[in-house]
Structure formats: C-alpha cells, structure tokens
Amino acid sequence: MIKALQSELTINVVASVIVSLLFLATGFLWGKYKERRRKFGRNLEEYDFYPFTVTRENFGQFSLKDFRLGMHYFLKNEDRTAARQLIFIGEQNNVRDQLEPAEQKVYAQLFGKYDGKKIGDDTTEFLENYVRVVRLIGKSFPNCGMEILLHNLADPAHSLIVLENNVTGRHLRDGTTNLLIDLKKRQLLNEEKLNYELNIGSRKFKCTTIPILRKEFGIVGAICINVDVNYLTDEVMKSQERIETFFKNFCRSDMQLDENILSKDEYAKALKGKRHFKDEQF
C-alpha cells in the first residue's frame, strides 16, 4: 500500500515538474516573441489602417484616410518596420501633395522620426542589382523591336531609370501613372502580368511586367518588356529579305567562347550532329 502511494506520489511530482517546465518554456518563448516584435515591429498590412484597398470592381486605390490614421498612430506608438512601410507607400503615392498643410507638418515629423530619406536611398541602391541585368538583356537584342526597361517605384513621378531599345518614345526619368496600383492589385489577387496586349491608337504591343519585391517594403520596382507587334508584322514580315535580316540581327554575336552549356546527354547528341532542341532525328 505504502509503495503504491509512493509510486503515485512520484508520478504526480514528475508530472507536475513536466507541466511546470512546459509552462516555463512557453512563457520564455512568448517573451522572446514579444521582445522580437517590439524590436523589429510588425508588417503594415497587420494593422487595420493599411492604406491600400481593392474596390469591388477590382481597382486598386490608395486610401488617404487610412494613411492619416497610420501617420498619427506611429508618431505616438513605436513600430519602425510598419512606419517605414507606411512612409514608403506615402512617397510612392505623392502623399505630400494630398495632405493639408497641418497634416504635412505631421508627416514631416513622421518622416524625420523614422529616417524617411534613407528609405528611398536604400531602395535606389537595392535596384542597382537590376540595372545591369536590364541593360545587358536589352543590348543582347538590338533593333528587334523589343524594349526592356526598369522602373523605380519608390519615385513614381520619375520612375524610369533604365531604357533599352526604345520603341515607346519615352525618356529616362519619365514617370508612371497607374503601374504601381495595378501591380499591387494583382499581387493581392495572385495574378501575373504576363503576355498581355496593349492597343494604343494604331500601335499594338505584346507586354510583360515583372514586379520587383523587397521584403521590407513590398513592390519597389518593375521590369517591363514591350514588343512592337506592328513593327514585326508590317516591316519585318513584309519580305523574305527583311525576315532574313531580322533573324541575322537577332542571332548576331559579338564574340565566340569555348564553353559548354548543354547537359551530358545533349552534349553527346550535339557531337553526333544534333542541331537544335527540336531536332527530330535525335
């Protein structure tokens, strides 16, 4: 009887210790989580006043009312992550021109408190990774009717920072209109902006727009590829000679190197005479 009681008591003690340890570990982890949230903050979309909405008609729009709420909230409550995201969205949507004079002063305080100038500078530096990529892709296909460009959406009024093979007549430092809003809307709807057609007067284009995402701020830029369809159908395909000229230019190279980009199987087939990836003889 005594042994049974001792055994039951031992089990209860062990169970109590285990439960206590579990509570202790849970409390420790919760404390670490809270500490991390205080240090790094939350993402802006976790707040009720996220200043971007999609209407019933699936049109994206900037919400000045929610922006004001967020502006006042982050002046009183510290959250560096969400506040800087709010500033970034505000700058993207030229919020200074939309706020009343008294609110502009409040925004200036917010901008200074969270080092707003560095946000734009950091984004410009971040996009330098893409500047060379866009330029070199464009220079690989000159005179083909294929334009490639890069937008810095931290500065929508002067967003165009790289432009190769100009077919649209735009200039560097030109702004964009609804590109940012459209990309945000599609992001929320999980849609890609791939292979879409644009008809502007007598002009016709096949386009693809690739958003550039930055973890801290969401969409910060976009790579756009625009193919001048009428140039290809009206000019290039006008005669056999022009088609040949186009493809000679398309396949033109500036140098020849001794490198292998094929798999082992494809390499072996190439040595045996395979000429292209759809060569049916192999």
C-alpha positions in Angstrom: 0.0 0.0 0.0 2.8 2.4 1.0 4.8 1.5 -2.2 1.7 2.2 -4.3 1.2 5.6 -2.6 4.9 6.4 -3.1 4.7 5.4 -6.7 1.6 7.5 -7.3 3.2 10.5 -5.5 6.4 10.1 -7.6 4.3 10.1 -10.8 2.4 13.2 -9.7 5.6 15.0 -8.8 7.2 14.1 -12.2 4.0 15.2 -14.0 4.0 18.5 -12.1 7.6 19.1 -12.9 7.0 18.4 -16.6 3.9 20.7 -16.7 5.9 23.4 -14.9 8.7 23.1 -17.4 6.3 23.3 -20.3 4.7 26.5 -18.9 8.2 27.9 -18.3 9.3 27.1 -21.8 6.1 28.5 -23.3 6.5 31.7 -21.2 10.1 32.0 -22.3 9.3 31.6 -26.0 6.3 34.0 -25.7 8.6 36.6 -24.0 11.2 36.2 -26.8 8.4 36.6 -29.4 7.1 39.8 -27.7 10.6 41.1 -27.4 11.3 40.5 -31.1 8.0 42.2 -32.1 8.9 45.2 -30.0 12.4 45.3 -31.6 11.6 44.6 -35.2 7.9 45.6 -35.3 5.0 44.2 -37.4 4.3 44.5 -41.1 1.9 47.3 -42.1 -0.7 45.0 -43.5 -1.2 43.6 -40.0 -2.8 46.9 -39.0 -6.4 47.9 -39.7 -5.3 51.1 -41.4 -3.2 49.5 -44.2 -3.6 52.4 -46.8 -4.2 50.3 -49.9 -7.5 48.7 -50.9 -9.1 46.9 -53.8 -12.6 48.0 -54.8 -15.5 45.7 -55.7 -14.6 46.4 -59.4 -11.0 45.1 -58.7 -9.4 48.5 -59.0 -6.6 49.2 -56.6 -6.6 52.6 -54.8 -4.5 54.4 -52.2 -6.5 55.3 -49.1 -5.5 58.7 -47.8 -7.9 58.3 -44.8 -6.1 55.2 -43.6 -2.7 56.8 -44.3 -3.6 59.7 -42.0 -4.6 57.2 -39.2 -1.3 55.3 -39.6 0.6 58.6 -39.6 -0.8 59.7 -36.3 -0.6 56.2 -34.8 3.1 55.7 -35.5 4.0 59.2 -34.1 2.6 58.0 -30.8 3.5 54.3 -31.0 6.9 52.9 -32.0 7.0 50.4 -34.8 9.9 51.0 -37.1 9.0 48.3 -39.6 5.4 49.3 -40.2 6.1 53.0 -40.0 8.8 52.9 -42.7 6.5 50.8 -44.9 3.8 53.5 -44.4 6.3 56.2 -45.4 7.4 54.2 -48.5 3.8 53.8 -49.6 3.2 57.5 -49.0 6.1 58.5 -51.1 5.0 56.2 -53.9 1.6 57.9 -54.0 2.9 61.5 -53.7 1.1 61.9 -50.4 2.7 65.3 -49.7 0.5 66.8 -52.4 -2.6 65.3 -51.0 -2.2 66.3 -47.3 -3.5 69.5 -45.9 -0.7 72.0 -44.6 -1.3 71.0 -41.0 -1.0 67.3 -41.9 2.1 67.9 -43.9 3.8 69.0 -40.7 2.7 65.8 -39.0 4.1 63.8 -41.9 7.3 65.7 -41.8 7.7 64.7 -38.1 7.0 61.0 -39.0 9.4 61.2 -41.9 12.1 62.6 -39.6 11.4 60.2 -36.8 11.8 57.1 -38.9 14.6 58.4 -41.2 12.4 58.5 -44.3 15.1 59.8 -46.6 17.2 56.7 -46.2 14.2 54.6 -47.3 14.3 56.0 -50.8 18.2 55.9 -50.9 18.2 52.3 -49.8 15.7 51.3 -52.5 17.7 53.0 -55.2 20.8 51.1 -54.0 18.7 47.9 -53.9 17.6 48.4 -57.6 21.2 48.7 -58.7 21.2 44.9 -58.7 18.7 45.0 -61.6 20.1 48.0 -63.6 22.9 45.9 -65.1 20.7 42.9 -65.8 18.1 45.0 -67.7 20.8 46.9 -69.7 22.6 43.7 -70.8 19.5 41.9 -71.8 18.4 44.9 -73.9 21.8 45.2 -75.5 21.7 41.4 -76.4 18.7 42.1 -78.7 19.2 45.4 -80.5 17.0 46.6 -83.4 14.5 43.7 -82.8 11.5 45.8 -81.8 11.8 44.6 -78.2 12.1 47.3 -75.5 13.1 46.5 -71.9 13.0 49.0 -69.1 13.3 49.3 -65.4 11.0 51.4 -63.1 12.0 52.6 -59.6 8.6 52.7 -58.0 9.9 54.5 -54.9 9.7 57.6 -57.1 6.7 57.2 -59.4 7.0 60.7 -60.8 10.4 59.9 -62.2 10.4 56.1 -62.2 12.0 55.2 -65.5 15.7 54.6 -64.7 16.8 52.2 -67.5 15.5 52.1 -71.1 17.0 49.9 -73.8 15.8 49.5 -77.4 13.3 52.4 -77.2 10.0 51.6 -79.1 7.6 53.7 -77.0 9.2 57.1 -77.3 9.7 57.6 -73.6 12.7 59.1 -71.8 14.7 58.4 -68.7 13.2 60.0 -65.6 9.7 59.8 -67.1 7.0 58.9 -64.6 4.4 56.1 -64.5 0.7 56.5 -63.9 -1.2 53.5 -62.6 1.5 50.9 -62.8 2.1 50.6 -59.1 -1.6 50.4 -58.2 -2.1 47.8 -60.9 0.8 45.7 -59.7 -0.4 45.9 -56.0 -3.9 44.9 -57.1 -2.6 41.9 -59.0 -0.3 40.9 -56.1 -3.3 40.7 -53.8 -5.2 38.7 -56.4 -2.2 36.4 -57.1 -2.2 37.4 -60.8 0.8 37.6 -63.0 1.1 40.4 -65.6 2.4 38.2 -68.4 2.0 38.4 -72.2 -0.8 41.0 -72.3 -1.8 43.0 -75.3 -1.9 46.8 -75.5 -3.6 48.7 -78.3 -3.0 52.5 -78.3 -4.4 54.2 -81.3 -2.8 52.4 -84.3 0.0 51.0 -82.1 0.0 47.4 -80.9 2.3 45.8 -78.2 2.8 42.5 -76.5 4.0 43.2 -73.0 5.2 41.6 -69.8 5.7 43.3 -66.5 7.7 41.7 -63.7 7.3 43.3 -60.2 10.5 43.5 -58.1 9.8 42.8 -54.4 11.7 43.9 -51.4 10.9 42.1 -48.1 10.8 45.3 -46.1 8.5 47.3 -48.4 6.8 45.1 -50.9 6.8 46.2 -54.6 9.7 48.6 -55.1 10.3 48.3 -58.9 9.3 46.6 -62.1 11.0 45.2 -65.2 8.9 45.8 -68.4 9.3 44.1 -71.7 7.4 45.6 -74.7 7.4 44.1 -78.1 6.3 46.3 -81.0 4.0 43.9 -82.8 3.2 46.1 -85.8 6.9 46.6 -86.5 7.3 42.8 -86.7 4.1 42.2 -88.8 4.3 45.4 -91.0 8.0 45.8 -91.5 9.9 42.6 -90.7 7.4 40.2 -92.3 7.0 42.4 -95.4 9.5 40.4 -97.4 11.8 37.4 -97.2 14.8 39.6 -97.3 13.7 41.6 -94.3 12.9 38.4 -92.4 16.3 37.1 -93.0 17.9 40.4 -92.0 15.9 40.4 -88.8 17.0 36.9 -87.8 20.6 37.6 -88.7 20.5 40.6 -86.4 18.6 38.6 -83.7 21.3 35.8 -83.8 24.2 38.2 -84.1 27.0 37.7 -81.5 30.0 39.9 -80.6 32.4 37.1 -79.6 32.9 33.4 -79.6 33.8 31.4 -76.5 34.7 27.8 -75.7 32.1 26.9 -73.1 29.6 24.1 -72.6 26.0 24.9 -71.5 24.5 21.6 -72.5 23.6 18.6 -70.3 25.8 15.5 -70.7 23.1 13.8 -72.9 22.6 16.9 -75.1 26.4 17.4 -75.4 26.8 13.8 -76.6 24.0 14.3 -79.2 25.5 17.6 -80.3 28.8 15.9 -81.1 26.8 13.3 -83.2 25.1 16.0 -85.2 22.0 17.3 -83.3 21.4 20.9 -84.4 18.7 22.2 -82.2 16.5 21.2 -79.2 13.6 20.1 -81.5 15.8 18.2 -84.0 13.6 15.1 -84.6 16.4 13.0 -85.9 17.6 12.6 -82.3 
